[in-house]
Amino acid sequence: MSPLSFLKIDAAEAALNESRTAKWKLALALGVPFVAVLGACYYWSRSDSKKQYAKKLRKAVDDSNKLHFPAPGNDSASKVSGPDLAEAVSRRGNTLYRSGMYAEALEEFTKAIDMCPHSAKRDLAILYRNRASCYEQLVI
C-alpha cells in the first residue's frame, strides 16, 4: 500500500464524521427553538385558563355568600316580613364578622336563623355556615 492510500481513507473518514456532526448540529439548531416555542405556548395557555378558573371560582364564592330569601307574600309593603328582617340581621352579622366582633356576629346569625323561614333551605345553610365560622373564630 502506498502512503497516499492511508490519506484517502483518513480524508473519507473525516468527511463522514463531519457530515454526521453537521446533522446533529442542524437538528439541535432547529429542534431547540421549536420545542421552546411549543413550551411557551403551552405555558401561556395554561396560565390563562388558571386565571379564568380563579375568576369563576371567586364569582361562585361571592354568589354563594349572597342570601336569596323568597319574596314576601302579598302582605302590605310597609310591614317588614320575616325573610326581609332575617336578611337585614344577617347583613349586620356579616358586618360584625368582618370587623372582628365574632361574639356579636354569632348572636346576629342566631337571630337570623330563628327568623328565616324553614322553606329557605339554601339561606339557612348559609346562615349556619356563617355561624359556624363565628364559633371557629371564637375557639381559635
DSSP file with accessible surface (Angstrom, degrees, kcal/mol):
  #  RESIDUE AA STRUCTURE BP1 BP2  ACC     N-H-->O    O-->H-N    N-H-->O    O-->H-N    TCO  KAPPA ALPHA  PHI   PSI    X-CA   Y-CA   Z-CA
    1    1 A M              0   0  179      0, 0.0     0, 0.0     0, 0.0     0, 0.0   0.000 360.0 360.0 360.0 144.6    0.0    0.0    0.0
    2    2 A S    >>  -     0   0   60      1,-0.1     3,-1.0     0, 0.0     4,-0.8  -0.513 360.0-116.8 -91.0 155.8    1.1    3.4   -0.8
    3    3 A P  H 3> S+     0   0  104      0, 0.0     4,-1.1     0, 0.0     3,-0.2   0.799 113.2  62.7 -62.7 -22.0    1.2    6.2    1.8
    4    4 A L  H 3> S+     0   0  113      1,-0.2     4,-1.9     2,-0.2     5,-0.1   0.820  91.9  63.5 -73.8 -28.1   -1.4    8.1   -0.2
    5    5 A S  H <> S+     0   0   29     -3,-1.0     4,-2.0     1,-0.2    -1,-0.2   0.882 100.8  52.1 -65.9 -35.8   -4.0    5.4    0.2
    6    6 A F  H  X S+     0   0  114     -4,-0.8     4,-2.6    -3,-0.2    -1,-0.2   0.888 107.8  52.5 -65.0 -36.7   -4.0    6.0    4.0
    7    7 A L  H  X S+     0   0  111     -4,-1.1     4,-2.4     2,-0.2    -2,-0.2   0.887 107.4  51.3 -66.0 -37.6   -4.5    9.7    3.4
    8    8 A K  H  X S+     0   0  156     -4,-1.9     4,-2.2     2,-0.2    -1,-0.2   0.913 111.8  46.9 -65.2 -40.9   -7.5    8.9    1.2
    9    9 A I  H  X S+     0   0   80     -4,-2.0     4,-2.6     2,-0.2     5,-0.2   0.933 113.1  48.6 -67.3 -43.7   -9.1    6.7    3.9
   10   10 A D  H  X S+     0   0   92     -4,-2.6     4,-2.3     1,-0.2    -2,-0.2   0.903 111.7  49.9 -62.6 -39.5   -8.4    9.3    6.5
   11   11 A A  H  X S+     0   0   61     -4,-2.4     4,-2.2     2,-0.2    -1,-0.2   0.906 110.9  49.5 -66.8 -38.9   -9.9   12.0    4.3
   12   12 A A  H  X S+     0   0   63     -4,-2.2     4,-2.2     2,-0.2    -2,-0.2   0.917 112.0  47.9 -67.7 -41.9  -13.0    9.9    3.7
   13   13 A E  H  X S+     0   0  108     -4,-2.6     4,-2.7     2,-0.2     5,-0.2   0.903 111.1  51.4 -65.2 -39.7  -13.5    9.2    7.4
   14   14 A A  H  X S+     0   0   54     -4,-2.3     4,-2.4    -5,-0.2    -2,-0.2   0.917 110.3  48.5 -64.2 -40.6  -13.1   12.8    8.2
   15   15 A A  H  X S+     0   0   60     -4,-2.2     4,-2.2     2,-0.2    -2,-0.2   0.911 112.3  49.4 -66.0 -39.6  -15.7   13.8    5.6
   16   16 A L  H  X S+     0   0   83     -4,-2.2     4,-1.9     2,-0.2    -2,-0.2   0.935 112.9  46.1 -65.6 -45.7  -18.1   11.2    7.0
   17   17 A N  H  X S+     0   0   83     -4,-2.7     4,-2.3     1,-0.2    -1,-0.2   0.884 111.4  53.4 -63.1 -38.0  -17.6   12.3   10.6
   18   18 A E  H  X S+     0   0  145     -4,-2.4     4,-2.3    -5,-0.2    -1,-0.2   0.902 107.7  49.6 -66.0 -38.3  -18.0   15.9    9.5
   19   19 A S  H  X S+     0   0   48     -4,-2.2     4,-1.7     2,-0.2    -1,-0.2   0.884 110.9  50.2 -69.5 -35.1  -21.3   15.1    7.8
   20   20 A R  H  X S+     0   0  145     -4,-1.9     4,-1.8     2,-0.2     5,-0.2   0.913 110.7  49.6 -66.7 -42.3  -22.6   13.4   11.0
   21   21 A T  H  X S+     0   0   51     -4,-2.3     4,-2.1     1,-0.2    -2,-0.2   0.914 108.7  52.9 -62.8 -40.0  -21.6   16.3   13.1
   22   22 A A  H  X S+     0   0   57     -4,-2.3     4,-2.3     1,-0.2    -1,-0.2   0.887 106.3  54.2 -65.4 -34.9  -23.4   18.7   10.7
   23   23 A K  H  X S+     0   0  151     -4,-1.7     4,-2.6     2,-0.2    -1,-0.2   0.930 110.2  43.6 -67.8 -45.9  -26.6   16.6   11.0
   24   24 A W  H  X S+     0   0  143     -4,-1.8     4,-2.5     2,-0.2    -1,-0.2   0.875 113.3  52.7 -71.3 -30.7  -26.8   16.7   14.8
   25   25 A K  H  X S+     0   0  122     -4,-2.1     4,-2.7    -5,-0.2    -1,-0.2   0.917 111.0  47.3 -66.9 -39.6  -25.9   20.4   14.8
   26   26 A L  H  X S+     0   0  107     -4,-2.3     4,-2.1     2,-0.2     5,-0.3   0.930 112.5  48.8 -65.1 -45.1  -28.7   21.1   12.4
   27   27 A A  H  X S+     0   0   62     -4,-2.6     4,-2.7     1,-0.2     5,-0.3   0.911 114.2  46.6 -62.1 -40.7  -31.2   19.0   14.4
   28   28 A L  H  X S+     0   0   95     -4,-2.5     4,-1.9     1,-0.2    -2,-0.2   0.919 110.9  51.7 -67.1 -42.5  -30.1   20.8   17.5
   29   29 A A  H  < S+     0   0   64     -4,-2.7    -1,-0.2     1,-0.2    -2,-0.2   0.848 120.6  33.6 -66.2 -33.0  -30.4   24.2   15.9
   30   30 A L  H  X S+     0   0  118     -4,-2.1     4,-1.2    -5,-0.2    -2,-0.2   0.816 117.8  51.8 -90.9 -33.3  -33.9   23.6   14.6
   31   31 A G  H  X S+     0   0   31     -4,-2.7     4,-2.6    -5,-0.3     5,-0.3   0.895 102.1  55.9 -74.7 -41.7  -35.2   21.4   17.4
   32   32 A V  H  X S+     0   0   87     -4,-1.9     4,-2.5    -5,-0.3     5,-0.2   0.950 110.3  43.3 -62.8 -49.7  -34.4   23.6   20.5
   33   33 A P  H  > S+     0   0   70      0, 0.0     4,-2.5     0, 0.0     5,-0.2   0.912 113.8  53.3 -63.3 -35.9  -36.3   26.7   19.3
   34   34 A F  H  X S+     0   0  134     -4,-1.2     4,-2.2     1,-0.2    -2,-0.2   0.944 112.0  43.5 -62.6 -47.6  -39.2   24.6   18.1
   35   35 A V  H  X S+     0   0   97     -4,-2.6     4,-2.6     1,-0.2    -1,-0.2   0.890 112.4  54.0 -66.1 -37.3  -39.6   22.9   21.5
   36   36 A A  H  X S+     0   0   60     -4,-2.5     4,-2.3    -5,-0.3    -2,-0.2   0.917 109.2  47.7 -64.1 -41.9  -39.1   26.2   23.3
   37   37 A V  H  X S+     0   0   90     -4,-2.5     4,-2.5     2,-0.2     5,-0.2   0.925 112.3  49.2 -65.5 -43.8  -41.9   27.8   21.3
   38   38 A L  H  X S+     0   0   94     -4,-2.2     4,-2.3    -5,-0.2    -2,-0.2   0.923 111.6  49.3 -61.9 -42.9  -44.2   24.9   21.9
   39   39 A G  H  X S+     0   0   40     -4,-2.6     4,-2.5     2,-0.2    -1,-0.2   0.905 110.7  49.8 -63.2 -41.5  -43.5   25.0   25.7
   40   40 A A  H  X S+     0   0   32     -4,-2.3     4,-2.6     2,-0.2     5,-0.2   0.921 110.4  50.1 -64.7 -42.3  -44.1   28.8   25.8
   41   41 A C  H  X S+     0   0   69     -4,-2.5     4,-2.2     1,-0.2    -2,-0.2   0.920 111.9  48.3 -61.8 -43.1  -47.5   28.3   24.0
   42   42 A Y  H  X S+     0   0  148     -4,-2.3     4,-2.2    -5,-0.2    -2,-0.2   0.936 111.9  49.5 -62.9 -45.3  -48.5   25.6   26.4
   43   43 A Y  H  X S+     0   0  155     -4,-2.5     4,-2.4     1,-0.2    -2,-0.2   0.928 112.1  47.4 -61.1 -46.5  -47.5   27.7   29.5
   44   44 A W  H  X S+     0   0  155     -4,-2.6     4,-1.9     1,-0.2    -1,-0.2   0.893 111.6  50.1 -65.3 -39.1  -49.4   30.7   28.3
   45   45 A S  H  X S+     0   0   64     -4,-2.2     4,-1.8    -5,-0.2    -1,-0.2   0.900 112.7  47.3 -67.3 -36.7  -52.5   28.7   27.5
   46   46 A R  H  X S+     0   0  116     -4,-2.2     4,-2.0    -5,-0.2    -2,-0.2   0.891 110.2  51.5 -70.8 -38.6  -52.4   27.1   30.9
   47   47 A S  H  X S+     0   0   24     -4,-2.4     4,-1.9     2,-0.2    -1,-0.2   0.889 109.6  50.8 -68.9 -34.6  -51.8   30.4   32.8
   48   48 A D  H  X S+     0   0   85     -4,-1.9     4,-2.3     2,-0.2    -1,-0.2   0.922 110.2  49.0 -66.3 -41.5  -54.8   31.9   31.0
   49   49 A S  H  X S+     0   0   46     -4,-1.8     4,-2.4     1,-0.2    -2,-0.2   0.870 109.4  52.8 -68.6 -32.6  -57.1   29.0   31.9
   50   50 A K  H  X S+     0   0  137     -4,-2.0     4,-2.7     2,-0.2    -1,-0.2   0.911 109.4  49.1 -66.3 -40.5  -55.9   29.2   35.6
   51   51 A K  H  X S+     0   0  145     -4,-1.9     4,-2.3     2,-0.2    -2,-0.2   0.920 112.3  47.6 -64.3 -42.3  -56.8   32.9   35.6
   52   52 A Q  H  X S+     0   0  118     -4,-2.3     4,-2.5     2,-0.2    -2,-0.2   0.906 112.1  50.2 -65.4 -39.8  -60.2   32.2   34.2
   53   53 A Y  H  X S+     0   0  157     -4,-2.4     4,-2.5     1,-0.2    -2,-0.2   0.929 110.8  49.1 -63.8 -43.4  -60.8   29.4   36.7
   54   54 A A  H  X S+     0   0   34     -4,-2.7     4,-2.6     1,-0.2    -1,-0.2   0.897 110.9  50.5 -63.9 -38.8  -59.8   31.6   39.6
   55   55 A K  H  X S+     0   0  152     -4,-2.3     4,-2.2     2,-0.2    -2,-0.2   0.928 112.0  46.5 -65.5 -43.4  -62.2   34.3   38.3
   56   56 A K  H  X S+     0   0  150     -4,-2.5     4,-2.4     1,-0.2    -2,-0.2   0.891 112.2  51.3 -65.0 -39.6  -65.1   31.9   38.0
   57   57 A L  H  X S+     0   0   87     -4,-2.5     4,-2.4     2,-0.2    -2,-0.2   0.927 109.4  49.3 -64.7 -44.2  -64.3   30.5   41.5
   58   58 A R  H  X S+     0   0  154     -4,-2.6     4,-2.5     1,-0.2    -2,-0.2   0.920 111.8  49.5 -60.3 -41.4  -64.3   33.9   43.0
   59   59 A K  H  X S+     0   0  129     -4,-2.2     4,-2.6     1,-0.2    -2,-0.2   0.919 110.4  50.4 -65.0 -40.9  -67.6   34.7   41.4
   60   60 A A  H  X S+     0   0   57     -4,-2.4     4,-2.1     2,-0.2    -1,-0.2   0.906 110.9  48.5 -65.0 -40.3  -69.1   31.4   42.6
   61   61 A V  H  X S+     0   0   70     -4,-2.4     4,-1.3     2,-0.2    -2,-0.2   0.925 112.2  48.8 -66.1 -42.3  -68.0   32.1   46.2
   62   62 A D  H  X S+     0   0   95     -4,-2.5     4,-0.5     1,-0.2     3,-0.3   0.914 112.4  48.7 -62.8 -41.6  -69.4   35.6   46.1
   63   63 A D  H >< S+     0   0   57     -4,-2.6     3,-0.8     1,-0.2    -1,-0.2   0.860 108.4  53.7 -66.6 -35.3  -72.7   34.3   44.7
   64   64 A S  H 3< S+     0   0   34     -4,-2.1    -1,-0.2     1,-0.2    -2,-0.2   0.765 103.6  57.1 -72.9 -22.1  -72.9   31.6   47.4
   65   65 A N  H 3< S+     0   0   71     -4,-1.3     2,-0.4    -3,-0.3    -1,-0.2   0.604  87.8  92.8 -83.2 -11.1  -72.5   34.2   50.1
   66   66 A K  S << S-     0   0  115     -3,-0.8     2,-0.4    -4,-0.5    60,-0.1  -0.662  75.9-132.1 -83.5 136.8  -75.5   36.2   49.0
   67   67 A L        -     0   0   18     -2,-0.4     2,-0.5    20,-0.1    -2,-0.1  -0.726  15.3-165.5 -88.9 134.4  -78.8   35.3   50.6
   68   68 A H        -     0   0  108     -2,-0.4    55,-0.2    52,-0.0    54,-0.1  -0.728  13.3-176.1-119.9  78.5  -81.7   34.8   48.3
   69   69 A F        -     0   0   23     -2,-0.5    47,-0.0     1,-0.1    -2,-0.0  -0.464  35.7 -97.9 -73.0 148.9  -84.7   34.8   50.6
   70   70 A P        -     0   0   60      0, 0.0    -1,-0.1     0, 0.0     3,-0.1  -0.339  47.4 -95.9 -64.9 148.4  -88.1   34.2   49.0
   71   71 A A        -     0   0   91      1,-0.1    -3,-0.0    -3,-0.1     0, 0.0  -0.362  46.2-104.2 -64.7 141.0  -90.1   37.2   48.1
   72   72 A P        -     0   0   60      0, 0.0    -1,-0.1     0, 0.0     5,-0.0  -0.289  38.9-106.6 -65.1 155.9  -92.6   38.2   50.7
   73   73 A G        -     0   0   51      1,-0.1     2,-0.9    -3,-0.1     8,-0.1   0.185  53.6 -68.0 -67.2-165.7  -96.3   37.4   50.0
   74   74 A N  S    S+     0   0  175      3,-0.0    -1,-0.1     2,-0.0     3,-0.1  -0.058  86.7 137.3 -83.5  39.0  -98.9   40.0   49.2
   75   75 A D  S    S-     0   0  100     -2,-0.9     2,-0.1     1,-0.2     6,-0.0  -0.223  72.2 -69.2 -69.9 173.3  -98.7   41.5   52.6
   76   76 A S    >   -     0   0   61      1,-0.2     3,-1.0     2,-0.0    -1,-0.2  -0.436  43.5-131.4 -66.7 140.4  -98.7   45.2   53.0
   77   77 A A  T 3  S+     0   0  108      1,-0.2    -1,-0.2    -3,-0.1     4,-0.1   0.721 101.2  64.6 -69.7 -19.5  -95.5   46.6   51.7
   78   78 A S  T 3  S+     0   0  109      2,-0.1    -1,-0.2     0, 0.0     2,-0.2   0.777  85.4  84.9 -77.1 -25.0  -94.9   48.7   54.8
   79   79 A K  S <  S-     0   0  138     -3,-1.0     2,-0.6     1,-0.0    -4,-0.1  -0.568  80.1-129.6 -77.9 140.7  -94.6   45.7   57.1
   80   80 A V        -     0   0  104     -2,-0.2     2,-0.1     4,-0.0    -2,-0.1  -0.812  28.9-148.1 -89.9 120.5  -91.2   44.1   57.4
   81   81 A S     >  -     0   0   24     -2,-0.6     4,-2.6    -4,-0.1     5,-0.2  -0.350  24.6 -99.9 -87.0 171.1  -91.6   40.4   56.9
   82   82 A G  H  > S+     0   0   34      1,-0.2     4,-3.0     2,-0.2     5,-0.2   0.919 119.6  47.6 -56.5 -50.2  -89.6   37.6   58.4
   83   83 A P  H  > S+     0   0   22      0, 0.0     4,-2.3     0, 0.0    -1,-0.2   0.917 114.0  46.8 -62.2 -40.7  -87.3   36.9   55.4
   84   84 A D  H  > S+     0   0   63      2,-0.2     4,-2.2     1,-0.2    -2,-0.2   0.914 114.5  47.0 -66.8 -40.9  -86.5   40.6   54.9
   85   85 A L  H  X S+     0   0   78     -4,-2.6     4,-2.6     2,-0.2     5,-0.2   0.914 111.5  51.4 -66.5 -40.3  -85.8   41.1   58.6
   86   86 A A  H  X S+     0   0    0     -4,-3.0     4,-2.5    -5,-0.2    -2,-0.2   0.900 109.4  50.8 -63.4 -38.8  -83.7   37.9   58.6
   87   87 A E  H  X S+     0   0   38     -4,-2.3     4,-2.4    -5,-0.2    -1,-0.2   0.920 110.5  48.7 -66.0 -40.2  -81.7   39.2   55.7
   88   88 A A  H  X S+     0   0   44     -4,-2.2     4,-2.1     2,-0.2    -2,-0.2   0.924 112.7  47.4 -65.0 -43.0  -81.1   42.6   57.4
   89   89 A V  H  X S+     0   0    3     -4,-2.6     4,-2.4     1,-0.2    -1,-0.2   0.905 110.9  52.7 -65.1 -38.8  -80.0   40.8   60.6
   90   90 A S  H  X S+     0   0    1     -4,-2.5     4,-2.5    -5,-0.2    -2,-0.2   0.906 107.7  50.6 -63.1 -41.6  -77.7   38.6   58.5
   91   91 A R  H  X S+     0   0  145     -4,-2.4     4,-2.2     2,-0.2    -1,-0.2   0.899 109.2  51.3 -63.3 -39.8  -76.1   41.6   56.8
   92   92 A R  H  X S+     0   0  124     -4,-2.1     4,-2.4     2,-0.2    -2,-0.2   0.910 109.4  51.1 -62.1 -41.1  -75.5   43.1   60.2
   93   93 A G  H  X S+     0   0    0     -4,-2.4     4,-2.6     1,-0.2    -2,-0.2   0.905 108.3  51.5 -62.1 -40.1  -73.9   39.9   61.3
   94   94 A N  H  X S+     0   0   34     -4,-2.5     4,-2.4     2,-0.2    -1,-0.2   0.912 109.8  49.7 -63.2 -40.5  -71.6   39.9   58.2
   95   95 A T  H  X S+     0   0   77     -4,-2.2     4,-1.4     1,-0.2    -2,-0.2   0.927 112.0  47.4 -64.4 -43.3  -70.5   43.4   59.0
   96   96 A L  H  <>S+     0   0   32     -4,-2.4     5,-2.4     1,-0.2     4,-0.4   0.898 110.6  52.6 -64.4 -39.0  -69.7   42.5   62.6
   97   97 A Y  H ><5S+     0   0   62     -4,-2.6     3,-1.4     1,-0.2    -2,-0.2   0.927 108.1  49.9 -62.6 -45.3  -67.8   39.4   61.4
   98   98 A R  H 3<5S+     0   0  187     -4,-2.4    -1,-0.2     1,-0.3    -2,-0.2   0.808 107.9  55.2 -64.0 -27.7  -65.7   41.5   59.0
   99   99 A S  T 3<5S-     0   0   80     -4,-1.4    -1,-0.3    -5,-0.2    -2,-0.2   0.537 119.0-112.0 -80.8  -8.8  -65.0   43.9   61.9
  100  100 A G  T < 5S+     0   0   34     -3,-1.4     2,-1.3    -4,-0.4     3,-0.2   0.580  78.1 130.9  89.5  10.0  -63.7   41.0   64.0
  101  101 A M     >< +     0   0   83     -5,-2.4     4,-2.1     1,-0.2     5,-0.2  -0.638  24.8 164.2 -95.6  77.3  -66.6   41.1   66.5
  102  102 A Y  H  >  +     0   0   67     -2,-1.3     4,-2.4     1,-0.2    -1,-0.2   0.853  66.3  53.9 -71.1 -37.0  -67.3   37.4   66.4
  103  103 A A  H  > S+     0   0   42      2,-0.2     4,-1.8     1,-0.2    -1,-0.2   0.932 112.7  44.3 -64.8 -42.2  -69.4   37.1   69.5
  104  104 A E  H  > S+     0   0   82      2,-0.2     4,-2.1     1,-0.2    -1,-0.2   0.896 113.1  51.2 -68.5 -40.2  -71.8   39.8   68.4
  105  105 A A  H  X S+     0   0    0     -4,-2.1     4,-2.7     1,-0.2     5,-0.2   0.895 106.2  56.1 -63.3 -37.5  -71.9   38.4   64.8
  106  106 A L  H  X S+     0   0   25     -4,-2.4     4,-2.2     1,-0.2    -2,-0.2   0.924 107.5  48.3 -59.9 -44.1  -72.7   35.0   66.3
  107  107 A E  H  X S+     0   0  116     -4,-1.8     4,-2.3     1,-0.2    -1,-0.2   0.912 111.6  50.0 -63.2 -41.0  -75.8   36.5   68.1
  108  108 A E  H  X S+     0   0   19     -4,-2.1     4,-2.5     2,-0.2    -2,-0.2   0.910 110.7  48.6 -65.8 -43.1  -76.9   38.2   64.9
  109  109 A F  H  X S+     0   0    1     -4,-2.7     4,-2.4     2,-0.2    -1,-0.2   0.894 110.0  52.3 -65.5 -36.2  -76.6   35.0   62.8
  110  110 A T  H  X S+     0   0   40     -4,-2.2     4,-2.0    -5,-0.2    -2,-0.2   0.924 110.3  48.2 -64.7 -42.1  -78.5   33.1   65.5
  111  111 A K  H  X S+     0   0   91     -4,-2.3     4,-1.9     1,-0.2    -2,-0.2   0.916 111.2  50.9 -61.6 -43.0  -81.3   35.7   65.4
  112  112 A A  H  X S+     0   0    0     -4,-2.5     4,-1.9     1,-0.2    -2,-0.2   0.884 107.9  52.5 -64.4 -37.4  -81.3   35.4   61.5
  113  113 A I  H  < S+     0   0    8     -4,-2.4    -1,-0.2     1,-0.2    -2,-0.2   0.918 109.7  49.1 -63.9 -41.2  -81.6   31.6   61.7
  114  114 A D  H  < S+     0   0  127     -4,-2.0    -1,-0.2     1,-0.2    -2,-0.2   0.858 115.6  43.6 -66.2 -33.6  -84.6   32.0   64.0
  115  115 A M  H  < S+     0   0   63     -4,-1.9    -1,-0.2    -5,-0.1   -29,-0.2   0.725  92.1  97.5 -83.8 -23.0  -86.3   34.5   61.7
  116  116 A C  S  < S-     0   0    4     -4,-1.9     2,-0.1    -5,-0.2   -34,-0.0  -0.454  81.6-113.8 -72.5 134.7  -85.5   32.7   58.4
  117  117 A P    >   -     0   0   38      0, 0.0     3,-1.4     0, 0.0     7,-0.2  -0.380  18.3-126.5 -67.0 146.8  -88.4   30.5   57.1
  118  118 A H  T 3  S+     0   0  142      1,-0.3     6,-0.1    -2,-0.1    -2,-0.1   0.675 105.6  68.3 -70.4 -14.5  -87.7   26.8   57.1
  119  119 A S  T 3  S+     0   0   99      1,-0.2     2,-1.6     2,-0.1    -1,-0.3   0.716  81.7  78.7 -76.3 -17.7  -88.6   26.6   53.4
  120  120 A A    <>  +     0   0   10     -3,-1.4     4,-2.3     1,-0.2    -1,-0.2  -0.539  56.9 162.1 -90.1  73.5  -85.5   28.6   52.5
  121  121 A K  H  >  +     0   0  149     -2,-1.6     4,-2.4     1,-0.2    -1,-0.2   0.894  69.8  51.6 -63.2 -42.9  -83.0   25.7   52.9
  122  122 A R  H  > S+     0   0  118     -3,-0.2     4,-2.0     1,-0.2    -1,-0.2   0.927 111.6  47.1 -62.6 -43.3  -80.2   27.3   50.9
  123  123 A D  H  > S+     0   0    4      1,-0.2     4,-2.5     2,-0.2    -1,-0.2   0.894 110.7  52.0 -67.3 -39.3  -80.3   30.5   53.0
  124  124 A L  H  X S+     0   0   16     -4,-2.3     4,-2.9     1,-0.2     5,-0.2   0.901 107.3  53.5 -62.2 -39.7  -80.4   28.5   56.2
  125  125 A A  H  X S+     0   0   60     -4,-2.4     4,-2.3     2,-0.2    -2,-0.2   0.916 109.5  48.0 -61.7 -41.7  -77.4   26.6   55.1
  126  126 A I  H  X S+     0   0   10     -4,-2.0     4,-2.6     2,-0.2    -2,-0.2   0.929 112.4  49.0 -64.3 -43.1  -75.5   29.9   54.5
  127  127 A L  H  X S+     0   0    0     -4,-2.5     4,-2.5     1,-0.2    -2,-0.2   0.920 111.6  48.4 -64.6 -42.3  -76.6   31.2   57.9
  128  128 A Y  H  X S+     0   0  109     -4,-2.9     4,-2.6     2,-0.2    -1,-0.2   0.893 111.4  51.0 -64.5 -38.6  -75.5   28.1   59.7
  129  129 A R  H  X S+     0   0  112     -4,-2.3     4,-2.2    -5,-0.2    -2,-0.2   0.926 110.7  48.4 -63.8 -42.1  -72.2   28.2   57.8
  130  130 A N  H  X S+     0   0   24     -4,-2.6     4,-1.8     2,-0.2    -2,-0.2   0.907 112.1  48.9 -64.5 -41.1  -71.6   31.8   58.9
  131  131 A R  H  X S+     0   0   56     -4,-2.5     4,-2.3     1,-0.2    -2,-0.2   0.914 109.6  52.1 -66.2 -39.2  -72.5   31.0   62.5
  132  132 A A  H  X S+     0   0   52     -4,-2.6     4,-2.5     1,-0.2    -1,-0.2   0.890 106.2  54.5 -63.6 -36.6  -70.1   28.0   62.4
  133  133 A S  H  X S+     0   0   33     -4,-2.2     4,-2.3     2,-0.2    -1,-0.2   0.893 106.9  51.3 -64.2 -36.6  -67.4   30.3   61.2
  134  134 A C  H  X S+     0   0    0     -4,-1.8     4,-2.2     2,-0.2    -2,-0.2   0.931 109.6  49.3 -64.5 -44.9  -68.0   32.6   64.1
  135  135 A Y  H  X S+     0   0  120     -4,-2.3     4,-2.0     1,-0.2    -2,-0.2   0.917 110.5  51.8 -58.6 -42.4  -67.7   29.6   66.5
  136  136 A E  H  X S+     0   0  119     -4,-2.5     4,-1.9     1,-0.2    -1,-0.2   0.917 110.1  47.5 -62.1 -42.2  -64.5   28.7   64.8
  137  137 A Q  H  < S+     0   0   65     -4,-2.3    -1,-0.2     1,-0.2    -2,-0.2   0.865 110.8  52.2 -69.2 -33.0  -63.0   32.1   65.2
  138  138 A L  H  < S+     0   0   83     -4,-2.2    -1,-0.2     1,-0.2    -2,-0.2   0.852 110.0  48.3 -71.1 -33.3  -64.0   32.3   68.9
  139  139 A V  H  <        0   0  126     -4,-2.0    -2,-0.2    -5,-0.2    -1,-0.2   0.887 360.0 360.0 -73.5 -37.5  -62.3   29.0   69.6
  140  140 A I     <        0   0  149     -4,-1.9    -3,-0.1    -5,-0.2    -2,-0.1   0.906 360.0 360.0 -72.9 360.0  -59.1   29.9   67.9
